[in-house]
């Protein structure tokens, strides 16, 4: 398997406060065969690793936990998924709060 990260940016464009819980149920990544994958908790699963470019992603910002966004606020980070080596993803489904589907080509 290999780890894949998706950059996510959430913006509250409504007139109130939006409460989000970003966890293993917040999103689903689908591959070309329509198999689904849940995000990994990179905060609790992290451990000290070699300082090697193979293992480190410059600017990695994990997106996990509870967040409240007031109108006009945004949050950005990365979700990490474990997929079979060589697979490609085709769709990200956002399940937390209002749902959204993002398709990749």
N, C-alpha and C positions, 0 to 999 in steps of 0.2 A: 504494500500500500504506500501511498504518498500523501503528504499534507498539502492542501490547497487553501489559500486565503483569498477572501473576497473583501474588497474595500467597500464599506457601507457608510452612507451619509444620510442622516435622518434630520428633516427640517419640520418644525411645527409651524404650519401656515394657517392654523385656525385661530380663533379668538380666545381660547382658554388654555389651560394647562393640560398637557398630555403626559400620562404616567406610562412608562414602558418597563417591562421586565424582559431583559435580554438574557435568555438561557437556552437550553437545548431544545426548547419548543418554540423559540422565536422565529426560526427560519428553517426552510428545507431546501436543499440543493439537489436537483435532479440531473442525472447524467444522460448520455445519448440513448441508453437503453431504458430510460424512465425509472431507474432505481433511485431511491431517495436516501439522503444522508442528512443527519442532524449536526449542528455545530458542536465543536468540542469546547469544554471549559478550559481555556488555555491558562487561566490564573491558577486553578488548583492542580492542574496537570503539569505545570512547569517544573523544571529542575535545572540545576546548573549544567551547562554544556560547554564544550570546547569553543574557544573564540575562533570559529572557522566560518567563512562566508557560506559554506554549504549548509550550515545550521542556523545562521542568523539572517534576518530580513531587516535591512536598514529602515528605520522609521516605523517599526512594528508597534501598533497601538491596539491592544486587545479590546474588544467591545463585549462587555459582559456585566450583568448586574442590573440594578434598578436605577432608572433615570426619570427625572421630571423635566419636561421642556415647556417653558412658557412661550407665548406667541412670539414668533420671529427667532427663537433660539434653535440651535442645531447641535448635533453631536456627530462625530466621525470616528471610525475605527475599523477594525478588521475582524471578520469571523473566520474561523479555521474549521475545515472539514477534512475527514480522512476518506480518500477514494482509492479504488484499486489502481495500481500503477498503469499509466497509459490511457486511462479513461478521460473523457472530456465532459464538461458539464454544459447543460443546455438551458437551465432555468433555475432562478432563485425565487422561492416563494416566501414572502415576508408574512408571518402569522401573528406576530405580536401587535396589539392595537388594531389599527386599520390594516387590512391585508393588501398586498401588492404582489404582482408577478413581474419578474424581470427576465426577459428571454435573451439568450446569447446566441450569436451566429459564428 
